[in-house]
């Protein structure tokens, strides 16, 4: 299993645990994280590294100023 799939599995476990505890803020956090990771995986099927939060953010918001890439 690659790093991205492991992160997705972990987010699913954490979401399930938060839902069972009735911890709605944590459940919303893990549901959002899981959705973002699944979208990233769909957009990058050949990648297997675990993306950091900026990579996921920029994948979802490529026009955001934080995601600008400057070339020399």
C-alpha positions in Angstrom: 0.0 0.0 0.0 1.4 3.4 -0.8 1.5 6.4 1.5 -1.5 8.2 0.0 -3.7 5.1 0.4 -2.4 4.7 4.0 -3.4 8.3 4.7 -6.9 7.7 3.2 -7.3 4.6 5.4 -6.2 6.5 8.5 -8.7 9.3 7.7 -11.5 6.8 7.3 -10.6 5.2 10.7 -10.4 8.6 12.4 -13.7 9.7 10.9 -15.4 6.5 12.0 -14.0 6.9 15.5 -15.1 10.5 15.8 -18.6 9.6 14.6 -18.9 6.8 17.1 -17.8 9.2 19.9 -20.3 11.8 18.7 -17.5 14.3 18.2 -19.0 16.4 15.4 -16.1 18.9 15.0 -13.6 16.1 14.6 -15.9 14.2 12.3 -16.3 17.3 10.1 -12.5 17.7 10.0 -11.8 14.1 9.0 -14.7 14.1 6.5 -13.3 17.2 4.8 -9.7 15.7 4.9 -11.0 12.4 3.4 -12.9 14.2 0.7 -9.8 16.3 -0.2 -7.5 13.3 -0.3 -9.9 11.3 -2.5 -10.1 14.2 -4.9 -6.3 14.5 -4.9 -6.0 10.8 -5.7 -8.6 11.1 -8.5 -6.7 14.0 -10.0 -3.3 12.3 -9.6 -3.8 8.6 -10.2 -0.1 7.8 -10.8 1.1 9.5 -7.6 1.6 7.5 -4.4 3.3 10.0 -2.1 1.3 11.4 0.8 0.6 15.1 -0.2 1.0 17.8 2.3 -1.8 20.2 3.1 -0.4 22.9 0.7 -0.3 20.4 -2.2 -3.9 19.4 -1.6 -5.0 23.0 -1.2 -3.3 24.0 -4.5 -4.8 21.0 -6.3 -8.2 22.2 -5.3 -7.4 26.0 -5.7 -4.8 26.3 -8.5 -5.5 30.1 -9.0 -4.9 31.0 -5.4 -1.9 33.4 -4.9 -0.4 30.9 -2.5 -0.1 28.4 -5.3 1.8 30.6 -7.7 5.0 29.0 -9.2 7.7 31.4 -10.3 10.3 30.3 -12.8 13.7 31.8 -13.2 
